[in-house]
Amino acid sequence: MPHIITAAPLGQLAALDVHQLYKLRVDVFVHEQRCPYAEIDATDADPQTVHLLAWDADTHELLGTARVFPAAPTDAALADAANGAQIGRFALAPAARGTGLGRELFQAAVDLGERMHPGQPLYLEAQAGLVDYYASFGFTPVGELFDDEGVPHQPMLRPAP
């Protein structure tokens, strides 16, 4: 499936692109994963947050998304991550799963995080069932599992390159 990955802060996205971004995230996190919470948050609109969007090159349908922003770990044990970038809200449309697009999009998020905060670790809060997936990108579990809206999450760090 031919695709294009773009990256921009929310304020630079077209209104209909923002609509597709939020629709995909609500479809995946709220409906599919049955996690009813306020999907839109202040991090989305922060000018330092960059949204990666994977588009079908032919139909301009949004296939996947992630966001990269200054890390804000809440656990004091993760203070070293506070100078790095955090990756979050990584989601793929069902049609894009199993195609390799997820790995490409997530690697683009890692690369962006390293460019945004060179020489610093990357941080993410992985759904517990995806720890091995993120480990394949060099992330390691740190700290304790925590509950986020009924879904167990594991803090993970990727050391600075």
N, C-alpha and C positions, 0 to 999 in steps of 0.2 A: 504494500500500500504506500504510494508516494506521499510524503508528508514534508512539512516545513515546521521548524521550531523557532518561535520568536520569543523575545524577552523584553519586558518594559514594566515600569511602575504603573499602577492602576490608572493614575491621572493621564497617562499617555495612550491608554487603550480606547478604542471606539466604543460607544455605548452598547452596541449589539455584541461586541466581543466580550465586554464585561458581563452582559446577560448570559452568554454561553458559558463563560467561566463559572459563574455562580450556579447556573443550572446543572452543569456537570458535577460540581462538588456536592450540591444538594442531592442529586440523583444517586451518587455513590455513597456519601457519608450518612445522609439522613434517611433516604429511602432504602437503598440496598443493604446497608449495614445496620439499619434500624436504630440510628443514634440521633434522636431528636434534640438538637441544640441549635443555638444561634450560629449558623455557619459563617455569617459575615461578621468580621471583627475589625478593630482599629488597626491591627497589623496590616490588613489588606491595603488600606489607604495611606499608610506611612510612606513618604516619598523614598525611604531607603529600602522598601520592600520591592523586589523585582519578581514579576510573575512570568513563568515560562509557560508557553502555550504551544501544544503540538497540534497542528492543523492538517486535515486531509488536503492535499495539494489540489485535488480536483473539485471537491465539493465545498471546501472551506468549513467543513464540520469540525468542531473541536473534539480531538481524540484523547487529549491528556493535558494535565496541568501540574505544576508545582510552584512553590514560592520560596524565595531565598531572602533572608532578612537578618539584621544584626541579632545574634544569639541573646536569649534572655532566659537561661536556665534558672529554675526556681530553687534548686537544691544547692546549698552552699558548697557541697563537695565538688560541684562542677564549675567552680569559679573560673578555672582556666579556660572554659569554653566561652566565657562572657565577652572575649575580645574577637571571637570568630563569627562565622555565619551559621545560621540555622536553616535547615531545609524542612519544609512542612507542606501540608495539604497536597501531597502527591496523590493523584488520582488518574485512573485511566477509564475511558469508556469501555464497556464490555466488548465491543467490536475490535478494539485495539489490543486486547489482552492476548498474550501468546504469540505476538508478532515480532517481538524484539523492540518495539517502540518504547516500552516502559524502561528497559535498560538504557536506551539511548537518551530518553528524556531525563532519567535520574542522573546519568553521567553528565549531562549538560548542566544540571543543577549543581552537582559537585564542582564542576569546572568553574561555574559562575561564582559559587561561594568562595573558591580559592582566589579568584581574581578580585572579588570584592574585599576580601580580608586576607591578603597574602601573608604567608608564614604563620597563620593561626589555625587552630583545629576547627573542624566542622561538627555541629551538634544536630541531633534530631531526636524526636520522641517517637519510637517505632511501635506500631501495634505489635503486641507480643508474638503473634503468629508470623510476623515478617522479619524477625531478628536475623534469621539466616540469609534472607535476601539482602538486607543492608550490610551484613557482614561481608558479602561478596564484593562490596565496594570499599572495604577496609574499615568499616565502622565496628566498634566493639562495645558490648554492653558495659555500662557504668551505673553505679547507684542502684536504687531499688525500683522494682516494678511499682507503678502507680495506676490508679483508676482514673480514666478520663471519660466521663459520661457513660460509665458502665463497660468500657472497653479497656482491658489491661494494656498498659504502655510501658516500654522499656527505654530509658534514656540511653543514648549511644553517642560515642565520640569517634571521630576519625582524626588521627593525629595530623599535625601540620606536615606538609610534604618536606 
